Amino acid sequence: MSRQRYEDLVRDLCKVFEVGNADGVLQRGALEVSGYEVSLLHLGNDEHAMYMNFNFGIASAGKTLRLFYLMLQSNLSIYAQDQAQLGVSPDTGVVLLIVRVPMTDDIDGQWLADTFVHYSEHGRYWRQNMADVPDDQFPGAPSAPFLWMRA
């Protein structure tokens, strides 16, 4: 049943975003929304949840130590509240935000769409203020608190 629930949620999400090929999204396991590719996963060892992996871009050389510090800070102060975490793919160097979504009865396509939009804003902030900041400005990048992200 949980695999069927996952497929139903992805189809519902595609309806909200007016994506006509829900079967293609299910087959590919990814959807692009607001310029962000988001992988949609259903894992056998966590049957009652789905995972949304937001691709925030590549952590460039020379910035990785500071980015790891900022990811740790974000994971402890922001994402610990909502079953999300920032990390880096060891294979690609891509910064990922991984969000675990319990597939409860109150989750539907609109809820998932709102979650997409919400975390896309986090991705936009991440790119503009951390990943894409020129090297000469990077040491000062986000020296301000992350108040906009707090609940």
TIMAR-98204 format. One line per field, with one value per residue (C-alpha): residue in three letters; residue number from 1; x, y, z. Coordinates in nm, 3 decimals, decimal comma. Example, Ala and Ser with C-alpha at 12.3 -4.5 7.8 and 13.67 -1.06 7.14 Angstrom:
! TIMAR-98204
r <- (ALA SER)
k <- (1 2)
x <- (1,230 1,367)
y <- (-0,450 -0,106)
z <- (0,780 0,714)
END
This chain:
! TIMAR-98204
r <- (MET SER ARG GLN ARG TYR GLU ASP LEU VAL ARG ASP LEU CYS LYS VAL PHE GLU VAL GLY ASN ALA ASP GLY VAL LEU GLN ARG GLY ALA LEU GLU VAL SER GLY TYR GLU VAL SER LEU LEU HIS LEU GLY ASN ASP GLU HIS ALA MET TYR MET ASN PHE ASN PHE GLY ILE ALA SER ALA GLY LYS THR LEU ARG LEU PHE TYR LEU MET LEU GLN SER ASN LEU SER ILE TYR ALA GLN ASP GLN ALA GLN LEU GLY VAL SER PRO ASP THR GLY VAL VAL LEU LEU ILE VAL ARG VAL PRO MET THR ASP ASP ILE ASP GLY GLN TRP LEU ALA ASP THR PHE VAL HIS TYR SER GLU HIS GLY ARG TYR TRP ARG GLN ASN MET ALA ASP VAL PRO ASP ASP GLN PHE PRO GLY ALA PRO SER ALA PRO PHE LEU TRP MET ARG ALA)
k <- (1 2 3 4 5 6 7 8 9 10 11 12 13 14 15 16 17 18 19 20 21 22 23 24 25 26 27 28 29 30 31 32 33 34 35 36 37 38 39 40 41 42 43 44 45 46 47 48 49 50 51 52 53 54 55 56 57 58 59 60 61 62 63 64 65 66 67 68 69 70 71 72 73 74 75 76 77 78 79 80 81 82 83 84 85 86 87 88 89 90 91 92 93 94 95 96 97 98 99 100 101 102 103 104 105 106 107 108 109 110 111 112 113 114 115 116 117 118 119 120 121 122 123 124 125 126 127 128 129 130 131 132 133 134 135 136 137 138 139 140 141 142 143 144 145 146 147 148 149 150 151)
x <- (0,000 0,276 0,421 0,072 0,037 0,369 0,257 -0,078 0,098 0,333 0,039 -0,147 0,161 0,187 -0,177 -0,107 0,197 0,008 0,269 0,097 0,327 0,305 0,417 0,735 0,797 0,747 0,979 1,250 1,200 1,253 1,067 1,193 1,010 1,114 1,454 1,530 1,549 1,394 1,435 1,134 1,223 1,040 1,274 1,203 1,357 1,123 0,795 0,573 0,769 0,890 1,204 1,246 1,609 1,653 1,959 2,106 2,410 2,778 2,997 3,294 3,653 3,791 3,452 3,379 3,508 3,300 3,001 3,025 3,026 2,719 2,544 2,609 2,482 2,170 2,108 2,125 1,934 1,684 1,630 1,630 1,271 1,128 1,298 1,530 1,906 2,168 2,453 2,691 2,682 3,026 2,992 2,899 2,978 2,619 2,466 2,143 1,859 1,699 1,344 1,167 0,790 0,578 0,300 0,017 -0,346 -0,311 -0,037 -0,164 -0,039 -0,106 0,091 0,382 0,363 0,375 0,676 0,846 0,794 0,909 1,235 1,297 1,316 1,581 1,767 1,747 1,889 2,159 2,267 2,257 2,428 2,658 2,722 2,730 2,896 3,220 3,535 3,626 3,285 3,253 3,418 3,138 2,855 2,585 2,722 2,369 2,140 1,900 1,592 1,395 1,411 1,297 0,946)
y <- (0,000 0,249 0,229 0,297 0,590 0,731 0,703 0,865 1,156 1,209 1,203 1,452 1,675 1,665 1,777 2,076 2,178 2,097 1,842 1,623 1,323 1,190 0,846 1,003 1,177 0,846 0,667 0,935 0,996 1,368 1,689 2,036 2,323 2,689 2,604 2,331 1,964 1,765 1,389 1,205 0,880 0,600 0,364 0,009 0,058 0,351 0,238 0,507 0,809 0,970 1,176 1,497 1,578 1,937 1,998 2,334 2,325 2,239 2,338 2,495 2,434 2,672 2,725 2,376 2,415 2,729 2,569 2,263 2,494 2,678 2,348 2,223 2,552 2,532 2,166 2,243 2,571 2,546 2,204 2,001 2,121 1,981 1,650 1,809 1,826 1,978 1,770 1,722 1,428 1,265 1,151 1,482 1,761 1,881 2,047 1,864 1,944 1,615 1,636 1,334 1,350 1,105 0,982 1,045 1,104 1,483 1,498 1,564 1,714 2,070 2,017 1,874 2,166 2,415 2,226 2,247 2,622 2,671 2,480 2,631 2,965 2,812 2,700 3,046 3,195 2,928 2,996 3,376 3,411 3,112 2,908 3,181 3,457 3,579 3,457 3,803 3,838 3,482 3,519 3,758 3,561 3,492 3,662 3,764 3,521 3,307 3,476 3,448 3,069 3,023 2,911)
z <- (0,000 0,079 -0,275 -0,409 -0,168 -0,293 -0,656 -0,576 -0,404 -0,699 -0,941 -0,720 -0,708 -1,087 -1,112 -0,886 -1,095 -1,418 -1,527 -1,783 -1,767 -1,411 -1,528 -1,665 -1,332 -1,150 -1,390 -1,374 -1,003 -1,040 -1,113 -1,195 -1,031 -1,009 -1,156 -0,902 -0,974 -0,695 -0,671 -0,536 -0,363 -0,193 -0,011 0,096 0,440 0,517 0,363 0,515 0,397 0,079 0,037 -0,156 -0,246 -0,359 -0,578 -0,470 -0,701 -0,673 -0,380 -0,556 -0,455 -0,197 -0,036 0,090 0,446 0,503 0,329 0,555 0,856 0,725 0,650 1,003 1,145 0,927 1,016 1,388 1,397 1,112 0,966 1,288 1,336 1,014 0,924 0,669 0,640 0,415 0,283 -0,007 -0,244 -0,227 -0,588 -0,748 -0,501 -0,527 -0,222 -0,139 0,095 0,193 0,326 0,475 0,424 0,625 0,395 0,638 0,543 0,574 0,307 -0,045 -0,371 -0,259 0,063 -0,139 -0,384 -0,097 0,042 -0,300 -0,314 0,045 0,005 -0,339 -0,157 0,070 -0,242 -0,394 -0,073 -0,060 -0,419 -0,396 -0,060 -0,029 -0,340 -0,607 -0,405 -0,567 -0,391 -0,261 -0,092 0,032 0,377 0,479 0,321 0,545 0,852 0,941 1,126 0,924 1,068 0,745 0,765 1,122 1,189)
END
